[in-house]
Amino acid sequence: MHGFGIVGTGMISNFHANAIAEIDGAKLIGCYNRTPEKAAKFVEEHGGEAFDSLEALLADDRITAVCINTPSGARRDIAVAAAEAGKHVVVEKPLEVTLERCDAIIDACDKAGVKLCTIMQSRFSVANVALKQAVDAGRFGKLTLGDTYVKWWRSQEYYDSGGWRGTYELDGGGAFMNQAIHNVDLLLWFMGDVTEVSAVTGTLAHERIEVEDTAVAAVRFANGALGTLEATTAAWPGLLKKTELHGTTGTAIVEQDSLLMWKFAEETDADEQIRQRFAAPDTIGGGAADPKAISHAGHRDQLKDFLQAIDSGGEPLVDGREGRKSVELILAIYESQRTGQRVELPLTQDPPRPNA
């Protein structure tokens, strides 16, 4: 039995708790929130114990893994403390908001010999898994274009609901770092590393935030392919996210978890079955207008993968180094906007904040 402790009990922690409840061999032991009333409300709904301090949670021998769901820029110290306490570490996206902070988490887990994963549940969508398998099988021929679009809507009330929202210090960025990072991760997973990026961003529809609510970027991948990334929280009423891959012998388009196109120069017996299996439209909404309108199935499947890595001694699909990649690309996007120049990757150090 793997016991989980949850640190931070905001909205996303409900998805973690619901996911844990559906995994054989996993149990929610309890949670910690620096506001005791919030922790008490959380355990009233999900069970377990409300710990009165982080130290008490980390000292509990029943807990083998800790899920860290605090604001993005407040995760490093908690993750390092959890690793030093011998706990395996799960961190919500993004891993952290700077490369230095990401590296501190990775190094602490390496040193302690504990497993680390970054929540990127979109990799566990069955449609995205099928797409990755097609890429790995070479079915696209030479990849030429990889594009991803996250055109969502967030109200002004969403940003006003928490003092950390829309700040570089704790949110790390806007539409790219908070909302579109899942699709940034997917594009890197499908297409490979990016070598250069050119981007423009803007704050067009919201007030009292430091970060972008609209951004576009053009990238060159290490394999020579080109790509575009679009991210916004200013597209009412909110559209389903979409990823498009194109090559010399194939094209595939995934909208949320449904296939809009799956066509290759050389058809296989399975292709029509795949088209039919993933043809159904999304019925949940994928968070396009409501951040609560997502399924916890992806979290469940990713936590299953994490526990299998613990038990087998292997690595989870999205470990800390994988989680770091999307942060690096987004920081490069922000640096391109700040300087008005094309930015090469990998970055050698953390760039200044865009508003510095």
N, C-alpha and C positions, 0 to 999 in steps of 0.2 A: 504494500500500500504506500503510495506517495501522497504525503500531506502537503497541501498548498497554503501559503499565507499570501494575502493580498495587501499591498501597500498603496493607499490612495483609493477612495471609494466613490469616485465620480462615475459618470454615465457608463464609460467603457468597462468599468469593473463588473458591471452586471453581466456583460457578455462573457467575461472570464469565469465568473461564478457559475453561470448557466452551462458553460462548456465543461467545466470540471465535474459538474453533477452528472454529466452524461458519459463519463469515461470510467470504464471498469478499472479498478486499481488506483483511483484518484479520489481524494477527499479534501474538501475545504475545511481547514482547521480554524482559520480566523482571519481577521483583518486589522489594520491599523490606519487611522486617520488622525491627524493632529487636532481635528475638531471631534471630540468624543461623541457628540450627538449624531454626527454623520456615520461614525462607525457603528453605533448602536442601531441606527436605522437599517444599515446594511445587513447586519447579522439577523435582525428581526425578519428580513425578507429571505436571506439565503442560508441562515444557520451559522454555526461556528461561534467563535469567541471574539469579542472586541478587546484587543490588547491595548493597554494604556500607554505603551511606548514602543518604538521601533525595536529597542534593545530587547524588550520582553518577547516580542514576536520572533526575533532572530535567535533567541536563546532556547526556544521551544524545540525539543528533540523530535516532536511529532512532525515538524515541518521540514520537508526535504527540498522544497522549491518555493521561490518567492516570485510573485507577479508584481511588477512595478508599474503603476498606472497613474503616477503623479504628473503634473504638467511637464512638458517635454524638457524644459531646461532645469528641472529639479530631480534628475534621475541618477546622475553620476555617483553622488555620495552614498545614496541608498544602495545602489547596485554594488559598489565597492564594499560596503559594510556587509551586505548579504554574502558576497563571495568570501570575504574574510571569515565569516561565521560558518563557512562550509556548506552554504545553501546553493543549489542550482538556481539560475537567474533567468527569468523571462521579463523582457522589457517591451512595453507597447511601442509602436512606431511614433516618432523616429527614435532610434537608439539614444541619441542625445542631439544637441543643437550645434555642436562644434566637433571637428575632428579630434581635437585634443581630449575632449570629454568622452567621445566614443572610444578612443584608444585607452583611456584610463580604465574604462569598464572592461574592455577586452583583455588588457594586461592583468587586471585583478583576477578575472576568472581563469585565465591561463595559469597564473601563479598559484591559485588555490586548487587547481585541478577540478573545477566544477564546469558544468555545461552552461552555455549561454545561448539564448535565441532572441531574435527580434521579431515581434509580431508583424507578419506580412501575409495575412490569411488569404489574399487573392491568389497566391501561388497554389493554394489547395483547391481552388475551383476546378471541377472536373473538365470544364471547357478549356481552361488555361493549361491544365496538365496535358490534354490532348494536343494543344498547340505547341507546347514545349517538346513533346515527343516527336511531332512532325518536323520541328526545327532540327532536333538532334539526329533525326533520320535523314536529313539532307533533302527533304521533299520540296523545299523552296528553291533548290538550285543555288545560285549565287544570290544572297540577300541584297536587296537594293534599297528598300525603304522600310523604316519602322516608325510608326506614328502612334501617339496616344493622346486622348482627349478626356479631360475631366471638366465638364461644364455644369457646375452645380450652382445652387442658390443658397445663400445664408442671409438671414435677416439682420438688421442692425441690432435687434434684441439679442441675437446669438452672440455677437461680439461684446455686447454690454453685460452679458450674464456672468462674466468672470473677469476679474482684474488682470489675469494673466493672458487672456485671449487677445490676439492681435499685437503682441509685444515680441520683439526680437529676443529679449532676455529669457522668457519662459515659453513662448510659442515657437521660437526659432525662425519664424517666417510665416507666410500667409498661405495662399491657395496651393502653392507647391509643397511647402514643408508639412502642412497640416492635412490637407485634403488629398492632393494628387500624388503623394509619396508612394502609395500602393502601386499606381500605374507607372511611376518612374522605376520602381523596383521591378515590375513585370517587364518593362521594355529592356532593362539591363539584363534580366534573366534570359529573355528571348534572343536579344541581339548582341550581347556581349558588351565589353567596356566601351566607354566614350573617350575619344582623344581630344575633342575640342567642342566648344559650345559658344553660341552667340545668342543673346537674349535681350528682351525688353519687358519691363513690368510696369504696372500702374495700380493706383488705388482709385477706382473709378466710381464705386457705388456705395461706399461705406465711410463713416466718419469715426474719428477718435481711435484710429488704429495706425500703428507704425508700418504695417506690413502690406504686401500686395494682395489685392483681390482679383487681379487679372494679369496673366503673364503668358508669353509665348517664347519658345526657344527652338533654335535649329542646331542640330548636332551632327558630328561625324563619328561613326563607330570605328573601332580598331580594325574591323573586317572590311572597311572601305564604304559600307553602306551609309546613307544619310537618313535623317529622321527629324521629326517635329514633335514637340510636346506643348500642349496647351492646357492651362489650368485657370479656373476662375470660380469664384463664389458669387459672381455678379450676373449670372445668366438665369433669369426667372423664366419658367418655374423650376428649373433644374432638369438636366438631361441625364440619361444613363451614361456611365463612362464607357469608353470605346478604345480598342486597340486594333491597329491594322498592320499586318506584315505582308510584304511583297517581295517577290524574287523572280528570277528568270524562269522558274517552272511552277510557281504557285502563288496563291493569294489566300489569306484568311483574315476575316474580320470578326472580332468578338465584341458584342455589346453587353456589358455586365457579365452574365453567365450564359448568354445565348449566342449562337453562331448566325451572323448575317451572310457570311460567305465562307465556303470551304471548297476550294477548287484547285486541282493540280493537273499538270500536263499528263501525268501517268496516274490514272485512277487505280485504287485498290478496292478489294471487295468490301472493306470496312468503311469506305468513305460515305456511302449513302446512309449507312447506319449511324455514323457520327453526325451527319447533317440532320437526320430525323431526331436523334437523341437530344441535340442541343438547339432545336428549333424553337422551343417554347419560350415565349417572352418572359422577362423578369416580372414577378408579381409582388415583390417586396418594395422595390424602389431604389435599393442600393445606396441609400443615404443622399440621393441627389438633391433633395430639398429638406430632409429631416435626418439629422445624424443618428437618431435612434432607429431609423427604419432600415436596419440591416439584420441579417441572420447571424446567430452565433455559431453556425455550423463550421465556418472557416476557422474560428478560434478553437473549436473542439478538435478538428482534424490536425491543426498545427500543434496543439498541446499533446495530442496522441503521438505525433512524430517526435516531439521533444522527449517524452517519457521513454519512447523506444530507444532514443539515442542514449539516455541515461542508463537504461537496462543493458544495452548492447555494448556500450563503450564507444559507439560511433559518434558522428556529428549530426546535429539537426539540420534540416534542409536550409533554414535561414539562421545561420549562426551570427555571431557579432560582426564578423568581417563582411558577411553578405549584407547585413543591416547597415553597415558603414557606407557602402557604395552609393546608395541613394542619397544619403546626407551629403556626400562629397559632390555629387553632380548638382544637387540643388544649391549648395554653397557656391559652386562655379557659376550657376545661372545668376545668382544674386551679384556675384562679382562682375560678371559681364554687364549687367545693368548699371552697376555703380561706376564702372570705368568707361563704358561705351565701347569696349574692346572685346575681341574674341579671346576666350580663355582656354588655355590648354590644360589637359588632365593627364596624369594625376596631379592634384594640387600638392605643392611642397609644404604648405603651412595653411593655417586658417586665415582666410581673407578678413579684412575689417568688416564690421557690420555695415549693411547698406546705408544706414542713416548716420554712420560715424563721421 
